[in-house]
Amino acid sequence: RLTAVVKAPDATPLPVWSTDESATLALLRQLLVDGAFGDDLERPARAWAANESPAAAWIVTDSSDAGPRIAFAELMGMPVSIDVSHRGDLTTYAVPSHEARVVELSPGVQAPVTVSRVGWSRELRPADRLTIAPAGLTVPRLWLPWSLHHFLDGEKVAEPPGYRTALRIFRAAEGTWRLYIECEVPEGTERRDDVVHVYLGEQGTRQPIRVDATGVATDWVDPSRRYRLPGFERSETRWSAIIDLPTEAESEDGSILFAVEHLRANDTVASWPRPMLPGQNEPGRVRLVPAP
């Protein structure tokens, strides 16, 4: 296929095309040679198709109450069987042409998980649970949304210098979760348009906490509900905030399902713990567990 449209797990249409422009142009030149027919056309076409990614696989969410969720998609326009294997256990799934399928893994699954079909495989490493030491977890930067090239290769791309978002998640002395956010911003950015969304709980079940560069933290659905910021600072090129996360987001063991998304005034987006697909509404979660 030169181009295709794949149905994402949430039914969002995702355009797919060849990311190797030089190989595609070389194929077109061969197909347009005067007098070429039969094998002269079939051989280069088959060789080109053999170098294209026939499938894709990615982590939808590292953690949920049911366990990690992964997805895989067929990209070549023919129904296939795709295998998912982990520590000797193998399950085969039928995947329709140009569609994706989501699979839940067992809670506590340990990486790696291999997704494969004939001539192709991808190794995924869902985190499931991150144990947070008393000093906390530092996230030096967030991930930009998937481009097609990096999505097919499974390669994450971090925010560039001047646009970095750093996080530190830790337990406060009172035993509650506390989040430190630090955002680089270009000079002249309208502060109300530079916003960090903090997601707690299962995907799709809870709207985020909205923290903006003016030092205000509110509920996304109910702006009248405000969250305490024990600390806030800003300069021309950065701002930072400390927010106490609500205790109702915690499970019985004190853990939380957590994700962050940074929406900038120029409409760019970055997220953690995973990059997001085009059209994706919110990032996947990871479970943060306090150290004993």
Buried (B, 14 or more C-beta within 10 A) or exposed (E): BEEBEBBBBBEBEBEBEBBEEEBBEBBEEBEEEEEEEEEEBEEBEEEBBEEBBBBBBBBBBBBBEEBBBBBBBBBBEEEBEBBBBBEEEEEEBEBEBBBBBEBBBEBEBEBEBBBBBEEBBBEBEBBBBBEBEEEBBEBEBBBBBBBBEBBBEBEEBBBEEEBBBBBBBBBEEEEEBBBBBBBBBEEEBEBEBBBBBBBBBBBEEBBBBBBBBEBBBBBBEEEEEEBEBEEBEBEEEBBBBBBBBBEEBBEEEBBBBBBBBBBBBEEEBBBBBBBBBBEBEBBBBBBBBBEE
